[in-house]
Amino acid sequence: MLRVLLHPKAKKELLHLPKTVRLKVLDAIAELEKVNHPLQHRNVLKLSGRGREDFRLRFGSYRVKFTVRNVHDVLITHIEHRQAGYL
C-alpha cells in the first residue's frame, strides 16, 4: 500500500479545480493508495527523460504527476489539465 503526500502546490492546484473534477481526482488518488507500486495501477505511466522516478496518473482530461520518494511514499507534484500538463 502506498502513502500519498501532496506538495503544497498540488494542494493549491486541487483547490482550483471544479468540484466534480476534484472529487474524481480524490477517487483516483484513493485507487493509487491501494497498490504496492505505481505501475500496478492501470492508468499510470513512467515519464521519460528524467533522472528521477516520475510518473503520471491519467483520468479523463486531467493528469496527476508524482514522484516516488521511497518504497511506500509518493509525492504528488502537479494536478493539471492535459493541455497544460505537457507544455
N, C-alpha and C positions, 0 to 999 in steps of 0.2 A: 504494500500500500504506500502510495506517495503522499507526502505532505506538501501542499501547495501554498506558497507565500506570494503575496502581491507587493510589487515595488510601489512606492508612493505615486509614481507617475501613472502606473497601470490602474491604481485605485481612482485617480482623477479621471482617466480616460473612461473607466467603467461608469462613473457617475454622470458623465456627459452623454451616455448612450440613451436612446429611448427606453422606456420601462420594459416593453415587451422583449426587446433585444437584450437588455440587461439580465432579465430572468433566464433567457436562453443561454447566455454566457455563463451564468452561475450553474446551470444544469450541466453544461459541457465540462466545466471545471470539476464538478462533483463526480462526473464519469471518469475524468482523468485521475482523480484521487483513488479510484478503486483498482487500478492496475499496478503492477510491480515495476514496470519500466514504460516510459512514454511511448515507445514504438509498439507496444502491445495494444494500444488504442487504434482503432481503425482510421481515424481522421488525423493522425499525427505523422508528420514527415520531418526528417532531419534537414536543416538548412545547410546548403553547401557554401563553400568559400569562407568559412570562418574556422579559427583555431579551436574555438570552444565547442561545447555540446549544446548548440542552439537548435530549437525545434519550433514548429508551428502547429497549432491545432486549428483545423478548419471547421466552420459550421456556418452554413448559409453564405452570406456575403461578408462575413467578418472573420478575422484571424486573430488568434491569441498566440503571441510569440513568447517563448520562455526558454530558460537556460537550466540545465541540470546542475545543481550545486554539488550534491553528493548522491549516494545511492538512494536515499529516501526523500530528498528535498528538491523541489523545482521552484524557480523564481520566475513569476510572470512579469515580463518587462514591458509589453505593449499589448493593447487591445485596440485593433483598428479595422476600418472598413477595407475590403480587399483592394479597392482602387488606390487608397492612400498608403497601404501597407508596404508596397514594394518600390516606392519612388526613391 
